[in-house]
């Protein structure tokens, strides 16, 4: 590998001073067009590649955005990351992705280590029990932070969320309209704000319909398939057995489907299931999963654009942006009295919403 080209070599090739080369590369002063063209020709002929890190350290800011996510294996997050990356790339910024495995210590470790690289900004989907409110309010002067998907405890900065409570409320109302009264819910970890909001939407719909359930019919899980499976096994062993389960994400809903099959229960004839996310596989499960669609890509693009506005100097108070959710009706819900009939009926006047 050839050694890197230096500014001195460019200056010698172009027959100008090193200062002139620096002004052309960094655009720090006006250079006569004839000299500028000689410098640019020397750069091309020598194959010079400027050090982005060195330039960033001189300016106290690089062209790098840092995005920290809690679980790289969760299929919801790639769409969010893609939205962020598309906006970053179109603005000549480059994205560095870090995975915390929902470990707040790992989250803080990334934060502390990457501060030295002077990122232009930070986008954070907080880990469970995140401590970023104390550590990430202002990691580097002029380096703004936007949280998305989850609002960590104590966070008062910019945040972009989805309408979790409204989405869960819509899903539960659909089950109630289909005639279900023996309902159960599998929540995410209740120290996460989005899990609490989805549970609140479920409870609000029940309260409005004057339907009560025993506390045991609320099971807490970990937003992943195996945890949803075990929670469903507990619920389906109860008497009376629930006729419908609202799983607060699609991975847990997949676990519910597996548990039902193992127990010989047919969905939706003997058990109706609703998820939350509208992941790609939801359309291809058997039966196709009724689920709440949350706009992952839009979540990413909205957060990235807000961050770019902050980088550009936006001085408005912290913003809290909430994106809408939509119920995607498929075939995993039926009336509890419709055994061996059509998989799902729409109520009069009810229209399936498409993301």
N, C-alpha and C positions, 0 to 999 in steps of 0.2 A: 504493500500500500504506500502510495506517495505521501510525503509529509505535507501538511496543510500549507496553502499559499498564504504568505504574509502581506501586510499592507506595504512593507518596505519593497518587496518584489514588484508589487503593482506600481508603486511610485517610480521605481527604476525603469520598468517597462514603458510607462507613460511619460517619463521625463518630467515629473512634477514632484512636489513635496509630499511627504506623508500626511501632512495636515490637509492638503487638497484632496487626497484620496479619502481621508476620513470624512470630510464634508460631503463628498459625493455619495459615499456609502450610507451615511447616517442622516443625510439631508439636513445638516445643521447650519449651513451657510450657503449663500448663492455663489456658484462657480461659473466662470465664463463658459459658454456653450462649447467652444473649441476644446478647452481643457477637459470639460466633463466628458465629451465624447472620447477623448484619448484615454481617460481613466476607464470608461465603460468598455472600450475595446480591449484594454489590458486585462480587465476582469474576465471578459469572455475568453480571451486566448489562454489565460493561465488557469481557467476553471476554478476561480475563487468562490468559496462558499462561506458566507459570514456565519459566525457563531451566534445563533439566536439567544443562547443563554447569556453570553457576554454582553450582547446588545441590551438584553433585558435588564441585566444587573446595572449597566450604566444608566439606564432610564428608570431604574427601580421598579420595572414591570416588564414581564415577558408577554408573548402572544399566546400564552398557555392558559386554558381553563382547566380547573380540577373539578371532577365530578366524583362524589363518594356515594356509593349505593350499598344497601344492606345485604343483598343476596343475589349474586350474579347468576344463580341457577333458577331463580324465579322467572318464569316466562313472561311476566308482565313488564319487567324492567327493561328488556331490550328495546321495546318500542319507545319508551321514555328517553333512553340514551340516544336512540336514532334521531329523535326530534331535536335534542340538544346538539348533537353532532352536526346535523344539517344546517342549523342556524350558525353555529360556530364556524364551520368551514366556509360558508358564504360570506363571512365577515373576516376571513383570513386569520382566524384563531384556530388553535389546535387543542383537542380534548385529551386529557389524561384521566383514565378511569381507575378507580380504586374500589375494591370490594371488602366490606368489613365483616362479613359473616354474622351480622347483627351483634357484633361485639363492640361495646362502647370504648373499650381500651384500645382496640385496633383502630377505631375511628379517630381517636385523639392522637394516636401514633402517626397516622397519615398526615393529620393536620400539622403536627409539630415538624415532621420531616420535610414536608413540601413547602412550608413557609419560606425556606431558604431559596427556593426557585422563583420567588416573586411572581406567582400566577396573577393574571389580570383579574380573575374572579373565581368564586367557588360556587358550585351547585351541590347541595347535599340532600339526599334522602336519608333521614336520620336512622340510626340503629335503634333497636329496642333499648330503653333506658339511656338514651343518648344524653351526653353532657355538653353538647355543643353550645347551648345557650350561654354557658360560662366561658367557653374556650374559643368560639368562632364568631363572636360579634364583630371583631375587627382584627383579624389575624395579621394584616399588614396595612398600614395607612394607604387608602386609595384602592384597596382590594376588596370589593363588595362581596356579599354572601346572599344567596337566595336558597331557602329551603323549599322542598317540593314533596308532594304526596303525603307527608306526615309533618305535623307541627310539633316540634319537641317541647317538652315542658320548659316554661320560662322564656320561650323565644318570642321576641318582640320585633324582629326584623321582617324583611320581605318573605312572603310565603305564597306558594301556588298549590292549591288543593283541588280535589273534586268533591262534589256534593254527596258525600258518603251517607249522611242521614237521609236525605231525600231519596237516594237510590234504594236504600234498604226499606224505607217506607213504601215505595212503589212496589217492590217485590212482595212485601208482606201483604199489602192490599190486594194484589193479584191472587195470592193464595186464599185470602179471606173471601174474595168475590167468587172464587171457584167452589166455595162451600166448606173449606177446611176450618175446623175449630180446635182440633188436637194438633197444635203446631209445636215445633221445636226449632232451636237455632244453635248453630255452631259458630261461635265468635272467634275472632283472632285474639292475640294476647291483649288483655284489657289494660296494659300499661301503654299501649299505642293509641294515639288519639283517633286514628281512622277506625280502629276496631270498636272503640267506645261509641263513635258516631253511628256506625252501622247497627250496633245493638240498640242505640237510642231510637233509630228509625223503626226497627222491628217492634220495640215496645210501644212507640207512639201509635202505630197502626193498630196494635192489639187494644190499646186503651180506648181509641176512638170507636172500635167495634164492640167494646165492652166484653172482650174475650180475655180470660185470665189463664195463666199456665203455672204449673208448679216450678219452683226454682231449679229443680233437677233437669228440666227440659231446656235449660240454658247451659250449654257445654262450652268451655273455653279450650281452644286448640292453638296451633302455632302457624297458621297460614300455609300449611304444606300438606301433601296428600296423606301420608301415613298418620299424621296427627288427626286429620279429619276422619280417616277410616276408624281409628280407635274411638273417637267421640261418637261416631255413628253407631258403632257396635254397642256402646253403652245405652244410647237412646233407644235403639231398636230392641233392646232387651227389657225395656220398661213396660209396665202395664198401667193404663192403656198405652199401646204402642202409638207413637205419632203417625198421623196420616201424611204429614208434610214436614220437610226439613229445609230451612233456609241456611245454607252454608255461606259464610261471609267472604269466601273467595272461591274461585273455580277449582283450584287445586284441592281444597277440602271437599268441594262438591264431587270431585272425581273419587275421593276416598269414600264418600257416602254411597256412590253408585257401586263401588266394589263391595262394600259391606252388605248392601242390599242383595246383590247377586249371591254372595256366599250364604246368605240366610234364605235364599230361595224366594225373595220378594221381587215382584215385577214392578218396574217403574214405567209409566206413572200409575198403572191400575191399582197397585197396593201401596205405593209410596211416591208422593210427588217431591221433586227436588228442584231448588232454585240456587244458583250460584251468584257470584259477583266478580266481574272483571271483563267478561266476554273475550277470553283468550282464544287463540286460533282453533284449538282442539274442540272448543265447546260445540261447534257446529257439527262435529263428526262423531261425538259420543253416541251410544245407542241406549236410550233415545237421545236426540239432540237436546242440549241443555238450555233451558230457560235461564237467563242470567242478566245481571245488570251490567250494561256496557259503560265502562269508564274510559275516557279518551287518552290513552297513554302517550301517543305521539304528540297530541296537542298539549298535554301536560308538559312535555319536554320543551317544545318550541316556545310556549308561553313563558316558562321560567327562564329560558335562555335569552329571549328578547328583553325581558325585564332586567336581567343581569347586564346585558349590553347597554341598556339605557343608564344603569347605575355607573358602569365603566365610563360612559360618555359624559357623566357629570350630573345626572338627574338628582335634584335636591328635594323632591317631594317626600312627605312622611312615608314610613314603611307601608307597603301595599299588601293586602290580603286578597288574592284572586281565587275565586271558587268556580270551577268549570262544571257544567251540568252533566248528569248521567242520564241514561235511557234504559228502559226495560226492553230486553230483546226476547220476545216470546217464541219458544220453539215447542218441543214435544214432551218435556219432562214433567209437566204438570197436568193433572186431570182432576175432575170432581171426585171426592172420596166415595161417591155412590155410583161411579161410572165403571165399575169393574167389567172388563172384557168389552168395553165400548171404545169409541174413538179416543185416541190418546189425549187430546186437549180441546176444550171448547172455549171460545171467546165469549165474554159477556156481551149482551146487547149494547152496541155503541162503543165497545172497546176495540181499539186498533193497536196492533203490534207496532212498536216503534223500532226503527232500524237505525243502527249507528251510521 
